[in-house]
């Protein structure tokens, strides 16, 4: 699948895809990440941790005092309208990888989750939400709602879509 086709497919699943969001000017990044990256050299007491699943290249930041900037691994219900109640964002490139990433972040023992939509979340509530999401994905698999995407046919497991 070429990059344009992948972008069209991904945008088609995103409920808030706007034409202006589809255009981006090329740029050279100041920092290229290769796995977990300490931020001490940049004056931040923390580290960047890969967190794929929501979108390719997603990351989280864990500060030394336990705050986790989780981005879109998890959100507040109704995209931030119901504050403090964890929910899954409306789409993921890979729901299973997103769930695995969320669980991996929770295993690091954060004191608070700062999310992309809504107020900070309590890690214990987020863990309960992860368990509920696991059950939901298992039901989808049991109902046969699995579809092989091109990357799955290269030997990877089928993922719920």
N, C-alpha and C positions, 0 to 999 in steps of 0.2 A: 504494500500500500504506500503510495507516495505521501509526502508530508502534507500536501494540500488536501488529499482525500481524508487523511487522519484528522486534520483540522476541521473539515466540514462535518465529519462524523461526530466529533467531540462537541462542536458547537450545536449540532442538532439535538443533543441530549441536554444542553444547558438551557434552563428556562429563561434566563435573562440575557441571552446572546443578542447584543446590539451591533449593528453594522460598524459603529465607531470602534468597538472593542475588537473587531476582527483585523484591524490594520495596526501594525506596529513597525516602527522604524528599527532597522538593524542597529545594534550597538555592540561595543566591546565591554564585557564585564570587568569590574575592578578586582573581583575575587572569584576564582573558579574553585568549586568544592569537589573534593575527592573523598567521599566518606565523611566520617565524623571529624569536625574541625574545631579546635580550641579557639576562643575569641580573645584570649589574654593579650595577644599582640595588638589587638585593636582597642584595648582598654575596657573590655567587657569581661566580667567574671562569669563565664559560662561557656557553652559549646553549642555548635550547630550539629544536628543529628538528622540524617536522611529519614524521611517519613513518606515514602511513596504510597500511592493508592488513590488519593483524592485526584491528583493530577501528577503527571510525570515531573520529577524534579522537586516535589514538595519536600520541605524541611520543617523541623521544629527547632526551637532554641530552649535549652534548659540552663537557667542561671544557677550559680553556685548556692544561692539561698533557696532553691527549690521551685521557683516560678517556671512554669513551662508555657512557652508561647507555642500553642498547638496548631495554630492556623485553622485549616478546614478539616482536620481529622475528625472533629466533632464540633457541634454548634449548639446554641440555645434553640429551643423549639420554635418553629415557625420563623426561622432565620433571624432569631434574636428578639422576637416580639414577646415570647414567654421566657423571661429572664430566670436563670438558675436551673432550668430544666433541660438536661442534655438531650440532644437529638442528632441524628445523622444529617449532614447537609443533603440537599436534594439530588446530588449526583456524585458519582465517583468514577474515575476511569477504571478502577479495579476495586470493587467492594471488599473482597477478601483481603487484598493487600492493605487497604485502608484500615480494616479491623485489626489486622496483625500489627500495623504501625501504631494504632491507638493503644493496643495492649502492651506493646514494647515500651511506649512512652510512660504508661501507667506503672510498669514494672520498675521504672527508675525512681519511683517514690516522690513525685512532685507534690508540693504543698498546695498549689493552685494551678488551674488550667486557664490560660488566656486564649480565647478563641477568636476566629475571624468574624463571627456574627453573634453579638450579644455580650453579656457580662461574663466575668470569670466564673468558672465552674469548679465545684468541689470534686476532687479526684474519686472519692467513694461513689458519688452519684454517677460519674462518668463510667466507672467500672461496671456498675449495674446496667447502664445503658449498653455497654459493650456486650454483656451477657445476653441482653434482649436482642441485640443486632445479630449475634451468633445464631440464636434460635430462628430469627427471621430468615437468615440466609440458608440455614439447614432446611427450613420448610420449602423455600424456593427450589432447592436442589431436589427435594423429595417429590415435588409437584412436576418435576421435569422441566423447569424453567431455566434450563442451561442452554447456552448457545455457544458454539465454537466460533471464536473470532479468528482472523488470520494468524495472529501471534500464538493462539492456543494450538493450532494445527502443527506448529513447529516443535511440538513435544511437551508443551506446558499443559497444566490441568485446565479443564473447562471452568469458566468462571460465570457466576450468575450475572446476568445483564438485565 
